[in-house]
Amino acid sequence: MITAQVIQSCLDDLKTITKVDLAVVDVEGVMVAKNSDRFEQNVEFVTEFAASPAGSQVLQGCQYLKIYDEEDPVYVLLCGDSSEEYMIGKIAVSNIQNLITAYKERFDRNNFFQNLILDNLLLVDIYNRAKKLHIQTEVNRVAMIVETDNKDSNILEMLRSFLGVNSLDFITAVDERDVIVVKDLSEGDGVKEIEKAAKAMESFLKKEGMTGIRVAYGTVVKEIKEVSRSLSLIHI
């Protein structure tokens, strides 16, 4: 599920742009994020509203708007009842719902690749889940292991930042020092391109202060079902 920090950042950004006060409360009536103390007295009505069939409601000068995860309300957004505040509230609801969807897709993809690497999926499940997650099944890929001597490092987030949010590559932690990257390859990419990618990751981590960096990679596979076999032969 999306974190409170992400929701708070969304509200803060909107407050900077629009100067509109907003708050987000979960369906149990617990304040999750706010950019003003203005709605503290309105929180007590959230649980009752969340259980109602209404998608929005105005009560005591406060607008209540449901935030959904698919068809289920998971949060309630509070804002003022003016037309401008209502419009900004609707924008906030849309933004947060899009973030919930994005985070769920990311979690589902992570879970899929983790089980794929561990060889925990039946063949039919591999292709069904890949289709659902919009992951291409017949693409050249290689599994890479990135190790560092820095215990309790933030290597996972560092490499996610390096690869970028729109990357087709998958990354997961093995432990606090090591991560696995499943890298998508372009048609015709071979050892030269893999080594170039490995050196780029190593250089980036060195600049971030990591030491003892080692990058190993397995064989190139052509189908998603073979990802777990990519580590069968390791090249340093």
Protein Blocks (a to p, Z undefined) as FASTA:
>chain_A
ZZfklmmmmmmmmmmmnopacddddfkopafbdcbfklmmmmmmmmmmmmpmbfbdceeh
iacddddehjacfbdcdddfbfklmmmmmmmmmmmmmmmmmmmmmmmmmmmmmmmmnopa
cfklmmmmmmmnopafbdcddddddddfbehiaklmmmmmmnopkbcbdcddfblmbccd
dddddehiafklmmmmmmmmmmmmmmnopahiacddddddfbfklmmmmmmpccZZ
